Amino acid sequence: MMAFGAVFGIAVPILLAWWLVKKYKARVETILVGAGVFIVFALVLESMVHNIVLKGAYGAAITGNIWYYALYGGLAAGIFEETGRFLAMKFLLKKEPRTALPAVAYGVGHGGAEMLLIFGLTMISNIVLATMFNAGQADTILATVPEEGKAQVEAQFAQLQAAGAGSILLGMWERISALILQLGLSVMVWTAVCKGGKWLWLFPAAILLHFVVDGAVVVLAKSVSMVSVEIVITCCAVAVGAIGYMLAKKL
């Protein structure tokens, strides 16, 4: 299942991008802009802020309270990703036609990079670790890890031991929902950029929706089953996707 998850996480975004380019003549550059913005704003800039805030004076208070953590994490994700999306669309995609296609292409790049890097490559890493663990090389791995990182590696081993095929299927389900969400948010922000004026409210609305979904996941994960969490994520993703679809028709 980990191998299947790795193939799924890597193949889906690549095939989606290929389909858009081949069938609808989407620009590869637009897809790459979406992927680049996710890497820079979510994986680099947002992570830097997390390191500063969560290791700072208020870090323990935030991580120690589920509501503070949901508020902080949801807002950070919404602000960084949607701001990056808006800036990229405003300045890097300004020569694109004012149709829905660039928004969808950008969304496939943004959401596809998220799926590939967070799920696909993680599955490959898990396969390597699981193979070494099953071969009795856990102590060898731990011996190469600095003292401050050993607890994290041990926790990863424990997580791998506890994980079943069902958890990987849930992960694939979540990635599909996340991709739909990213597509809907991309169309929302693209509409704000293209139409401007009274449509600019769609940009803060995208931040708010992103915050609500991520914040809800943090809170629900502590109180209900993961299947219930995935159902909520899917419902939110479908709702945002439907908003994106209606806006795309206006474009």
Secondary structure, DSSP 8 states (H G I E B T S, - for coil): -HHHHHHHHHHHHHHHHHHHHHHH---HHHHHHHHHHIIIIIIIIHHHHHHHHHTSTTHHHHHT-HHHHHHHHHHHHHHHHHHHHHHIIIIISTTS-SSSHHHHHHHHHHHHHHIIIIIIHHHHHHHHHHHHHHTT-HHHHHHTS-GGGHHHHHHHHHHHHH--HHHHHHHHHHHHHHHHHHHHHHHHHHHHHHH-GGGTTHHHHHHHHHHHHHHHHHHHTTTS-HHHHHHHHHHHHHHHHHHHHHHHHH-
